Amino acid sequence: MKNIAFQIEYDGTNYGGWQVQPNVFTVQECIQNTIYELSGAKCILISAGRTDSGVHSSGQVANALFDDSFPIPTDKLAAALNSKLPEDIRIKQAVDVNEEFHSRFNALAREYEYNFHTVPSVFKRNFSTFFKYPLDEDILFTTNHLFLGKHDFTSFSKNNPSTKSYICNVEVCRWIKTSSTEYKLIIKADRFVYGMVRSIVGSMLEAAAERIFPTDIIYGLQNPGRDKFIKLAPSTGLILTNVFYKENIFSNLSKNR
């Protein structure tokens, strides 16, 4: 058997998320179908993160096992797939890895960014969220620090019956003002649970718009539960940017910091 790891970027606008599921077309399904079309090999791509409907990625990592008879050389595989994939999905690299490598379980951390803007723009609508309410920057830039460290994120996630623990360690949570009307959140953690980034962003935006208090965020972190609704930010502005491993798998994938 050979184990191939893929570094993938995609515009999630037209897809029902990463993972194969009934009644919607997904990124995973599209790539798997293309591999089968080119090689006749059926595979299951295991991803480092199961992005939701409408969420994008510039650094998704996935791997799949193939028979040694797989007909396409690994160093030609990315180009072959890109010649058949739609323009909103691109394989950045494909490399051989050891058979034990697992893109999800071997990941040490994941990094996302979330973008929003305060003046409407047709050019930003797919990759940034328009936020229409008056914004208190001081609250926005203060509340991001509340999420740093190890917390139970039950209050800041959607229920997933398969999730056994909602404890995550957030290493980075930082807003950057990229222009007079544009903002970007960088958030990195050892793991993320279902809807976590969108809920964290939604709570900070609600606080910055003075629709909830920063103390509501503190309460949610100190008293995990879903008894208080925290608004999810739209998926539009969310991008999975990087997955970190002990070893540098891809030539342009940063080592774990």
C-alpha positions, 0 to 999 in steps of 0.5 A: 500500500502507498499513502499519499497526502494532499495539500488542498485549497478550495472555494467552498461557496458551491459545496456542502462542506468537505465531508461526503453526505447525502443530497449535497455535493461536497469537496471530498466527493468531488476529489474522490470522483476525480481520482477514480475518473483518472485512475480507476482507483476508489479511495476515501480521503481523510481530512485534517478538518471537516469544514462546513458548507460555504467554508473555504480552505487554503491549506486543507490536508488529506490523505488516502491509501492506494494499492501499489499498482496505483497508475499515476506517479505521485509527482504527477498526481497534483497536475493530473487532478487539477486538469480535471477538477473544477476551478474552485478546487486545486491540489497544491501538492501531493506527496508520499508519506509513511503508511501510518500517517493520518491527516487528522490524528497526527495533526498537532494544531489547525489554524483558521482565519475569519474575515469581515468588512463593514462597507458592502462590496460585491468583490468580497462577498464570497470570502468575507462577511459584511457586518452592518452594525456599529462596531466598538473596536476596543471591545472586539480587540479585548474579547479575543483574549478571553478565548486563549488557553484551554477551555470547554467550548460547549457554549461556543459550538454546535452539538455533535453526537460523535464529539466526546470532548469539547475541551480545546487549547487555543494558542492564538486568537488575534484580530488584525485590522487590515484596512479602515473597513476590514478585519481578520481573526487569526485563531489556532488551536490543537483541535476545533469542535463543530461550529467553534470558530463561527461561534467564537467570532459570532460572540465577539461581533455581538459583543462589539456591536453591544448586543451582548456583554463581554461578561456573557462570553466569560460566563459561557466559558466558565459555565459550559452548556447550550442554555444561552444562544450564541449567534454563529457568524456566517460561513462566508468569511471562514478559511482553514489556512494551515494544519501543523504536524511534527514533520514538514510534510509539504515544501511550503507547509510551516512546521509547528511553532 
